[in-house]
């Protein structure tokens, strides 16, 4: 007997375990993260206790092996969790995403001793991680890194600055990228792991951000910071490879967070449109509003499927650079558009700082910039397309 279309299982349906993960994280986010999101945004305050609660649920090492204290799950399950956290607070989602991102270079390129030193405590949420790549003159062009790593008797001395480092000031572990030879360009970039008490390492100015103000970002200042040789990740000159491999995977969680942010804005706007009346009827009955809601619902669903596809590819061990760029690009553009339309649906009320969609709109903008601008992601996608075409003849 041939099954009808109605009888066939939805190929995108979650397993029971995946639904349980999603629902558990959603309940946590709604009960413990969402209630203080506006207050933390207003005060530009990071709440370490929320990170510790996330650790108790196993979120701080969810996609990493049980051998190092992780939950042994995959990128797909981590994407489900990120969407739910961001639906409550994009700032906390970004903080957790960066913490998980900072563990990946150690897992992929670290020695057994390095893995044992940091991963179990990071996965358990005992140590918070940060990923320091961006500099005043090295943003999209990571090969322009100027932070110097000079050889010393015991290892290296790092001199220079990093900016826009999420979790900086709160984090205990910093994955840092410096150059051992500026003249070598990208071949000189090398990765290191620093702890916050490293001699010669301090925190500079706190970034005063437009959005995601419930998480911290600060300048890092290296004044001949002492880094023992056993804190280098991989070989000299492998730093850009270390960074890009981590970012290719990290974009998936940012894409998932953007889906959660956009979903939250859509839900707020739709609920408001049903109860708000003008001209004697709910504005949800007006075609102009329906078009905005329909476009938002379509874009959120499409962004989620792009993100899920990238996550499944990574879990299957397939290349993800193009797929994760597509997901991050589309999801962050969707978040910006949906939050903007949500403010429009609310009208004057949406322009008020007392309204959640105002915060969501500010939070959305940064996602089009960090972890690779969307212009850079378009180049990555196009270059992969052209390369594939040429390879196929």
N, C-alpha and C positions, 0 to 999 in steps of 0.2 A: 504493500500500500504506500503510495507516494504522499508525503505530508503536504498539506496546503500551506500557503504563505503564512496564514494565521497561526498554524500549528508549529512552524519553525521557530526556534529560539532566536531572540534578538541577538545578533552577533556582537552588539555593543553592551549587552547586559553585564552588570557586575556580578562577581561570584558572591556567595554568602559572606566569605571572609572580607572581601572588599567593601561590601555594604556595611559590615560591622565596623570596619575602620572608618569609613566616611561618617557614619552616624555617631560614632564615639567622639570623633574630632569635632563634628558639628555641635554636639551637645556641650562639649568643653568650651568651644569658642563662643557659643551663644550665652552660656552661663557665667564664664569667667573673663573672657577677653572683651566682648562687646560692651558690657556695662560701663567700663572705664575708658573706652577708646577715645571719646570726645574730650574727656578731661585730660588724658595723657597727651593728646594732640595739642590742646590749649597750653598746657604747661611745658611742652616739649620735654617730656619725661619718659625715660625708659624704666620699665618695671621688671627688674630681674626676677621677682617672684613668679611672674607669668612664664618666664623661660624655665624656671625650676619645675613648675607644674606641668609644662609640656614635656619635660624630661621624665617626670613620673609616669606619664602616659606612653613613654617610649618614642616620642617624636624626634628627639634630638639626635638619634642615630638610626632612624627607621629604615633607610635604604642600604644599611651597611651590614657586613657579616656578623653573625652571632659570636664568631671567634674574637671580635674586638668590641663586644658589648652592644652591637647593633641588634635590630629586630630581624634581620635577615630577609627583609622584604625588598621590593623593587622600586624602580623609578615611577611605575604606574601608581602604586599605593602612596608613594610620597606626593605625587601630583594630586591625588584625591585629598590628601590631608592639607596641602597648601591651599587648594581652592577654598576649603572650609574655613581655614584660619583667616585668609584674606577677606572673605565675606564679612568677617567680624572686624578685622583691623589689618589693613595692608602693611602698616609699619611692623607689626609683630610677625607677619608672614615673611617680610623681607629680612628681618633679623634672623629668623630661623633658617631661611633659605641660605643666607650667607654663612651661617654656622655650619650647615650641612655641606656647603660648597667648600669651606676651608678644610674639611676632613678628606675630601677626595684626592688632592695632590699627595697627602701623606699616605693614603691607602694605595694609590697607583704608583708612586715613585719613592716612597719611603723605604728605608732599610727595616729589617725586623725589629731592631732596637728602637727606631723612631716610631714605628707603629705601636709598639708596646708602651712607649713613653706617653704618647698623646691620645691615641684613638679610644682606648677604653674609657678614659675620663671625659673626653669630648662627647662620645656617644651617650654616656650616662648623664650628661648635662652638668658635670662637675667643673668643667672648663668651657668657656665660651670662645668661639673662634671668630677670626676676622681674616679678610682676604685683601691684601694691600697691593694693588697694581697701579692705580691711577696717580698721576703726578700733575703739577701745574701745567707742564708742556707735553704731557704724554697721556692723552685720553684715548681716542679711537686708534691712534697710532701707537700701539703698545711698544713697538720697536724703538721708540724715541726715549725710552726710560733713561733717566740721568742719575738716579740713585747709585752712588759708587760703592762697589765692594772691593776693597783693597786687601791684598794678602797681608797677614800679620804672622807673628811667630806661632800663635795659637789657633789661627783660623782666618777670620776676615774682620775688617773694620768698615762699617756702613756709614756713609755720609750723604745727607740729602733729605728730601721730604716726600711724603705721600699725602694725598688729599682725598676727601670723599670716601674715607674708609668706614664702612658700616660696622657697627658694634665697637668701634675704637673707643677706648677709655673704659669700657665695660669688660671687653674681652681679655682673656689671659693668654691666648695663643694667636700669633699673627703669621700668616703665610705671606712672605714679602719677596718682591722681585726686584733685583738690582743688576747692574752690569759690572762685569769684571774687566770690560774693555769697550769703551764707547766707540772706538774706531771699528770694532767688529760688528757693529749694528746688532741685529737680532741674535747673531751667533755669540754675543757676549752676555746675554741675559741669563741670569742664574737665580734659582729659587732657594729661599731659606725659611726656616721656622724660628721665630723669636718668641720668647716669653716676655711678659710685660715688665719684668724687673731686670731686663738685660741692661748692663751698664752702658750709658751713652744714648739710651732710647727714652724718649718722653713724648707726651701728648701736647699738641699745639691747640690752635683755635678750634672751637666747636662750630660746625657748619650750621648756619641758620637757614633751614630749608623751607621751601614752599609747602611741601607735603611730607608724608610718612614721618611726621614729627614725633611720633611715639617711639621712635628708635633713634639711636645716636649715630652721628658721623663726625669724625674729627680728623684734624691734620696729625700726621705722625712725623716726628722730628728725630733724625738720626745724626748724632754728633760724635762720630767715631764709635758708633755702637759696636760692642764686642760680640762677635758671633763665632762660637767654636766651630771647627770644621765638621763635627758630627751633626751640626744643625743645617747643613746644606742638603737640599732635596735633589737627588739625581746628580748628574755630572755638571761641571761648569759648561755653560752654553746651552743647556737644555731647558732653561727657564721659560722661554716662550712656548715651547711644546707643553710644558707642565701647565702653564696658565690657560692656553687655548683648549687643551683637552678638558680641563675642569669647567671652563666657561661653556663649552658646547653642551655639557650635561646640565650645568646650572641654569641655563636658559629655560629648561623645561619647567622647573619649579617656579620661575618668574612668570612664565606663560600661564601656568595653573593659577598663580596668585591673581593675575590680571583677569582671568575668567571669574574667580570668586568676587573680585572687586566690581566687575561689570554686572555680574548677576545680582549683587546686592543693590546696586543703583537701579537696575531694572525692577526689582521687587519693590523697592521704595516708591518708584515712580508709578508703577501699575496700581499699587494699593491707593496711592493718593488720587490717581485719575478716577478711580471708582467712587470715591467719596466726595471729591471736589465737584461742586455744581456751578455752572455758568449758563446763562440763558435758559434756565429752567430744567437743565439736564446734567447728568454726570459728564465731565469732560472726556471720560473714557468712551462715550458714545459718539464723540466727534471724530470725523474721519482723519483730520490732521493729526490728532493725538494717537489714533489707532495705527497710523502709518509709522510714527516714531516708535511705538511699542513693538510693532511687528518687525521692523528693521533691527531693533535692539535684540529681540528674542532670537532672531535668525543669526545675527552676528555672534552672540554669546554661545549658541549651540555649535556653530562652525568653529569658533575658537577652541572650545572644549575638545572637539574631535581632532583638530590639528594637534593639540597638546597630547591627547591620549595616544595618537599615532606615534609621535616622537618618543613618548615614554615607552611604548611597546617595542619600538625599534631598539632603544637602548637596552632594554631588558633582554632582547634577543641577541645582543652583541653586534648589532649592525651599526654602520656609520650614522651619526645623528646631526652633523653640523648643519646641513641644509634644512633638515626637518625641524630641528630645534629653532633655527633662525626663522623659519616660516611661522612656527607656533608663537614665538616671542613677538615677532613683528605684528602679526595679525591680532593676537590677543591684546597687546598693549594699545594698538590703534583702536581696537574695539572698546577697551576700557575708557579711553579718552573720549570717543564719540558717544558712548552710552551714558557716561556721567554728565557730559555736556548737555545731551538731550534730556536727561533726568532733571537737571537744573531748569531747563526750558519748560518742561512740563509743570514743574512746581511754580514757575513764574517768579514773582517777587519773593515769595517765601523761600525759594531755592537759593536765592542770593544771600540769605542770612547765614551767619556763622553758627546760628543755633540749629540749623537744619543739617542732617547727616549727609545729604547729597553734595553740599558745598565742600565738605571735607573729602568725600570720595573723588570729586573732580580734581582737587589739588593733589591727592594721592596718585591719581592716574597719570599725571603728566610726567613724573619722574621715570615711569616704566618705559617711556619711549626713548629714554636717554641712557640709563644705567644698564650695565651688562651688555654693552654694545648699542650704539644709537640705531634707530630703525633704518637710517640711510646705509649704515655699514651692513646691516643684515640683508638689505636688498642686494648689495654687492656680493655678499657671500652666496646668496641663492643664485644670482645670475652667473657667477663664476663657476659654480658647481654644475649648473645647467649646460653652459657652454663646454665645459670640460667633458661632461658625459656625452654630449653630441659628437665632439671631436674624437673621443675614444671609440665610439660606435661606428665611426666612419661616415 
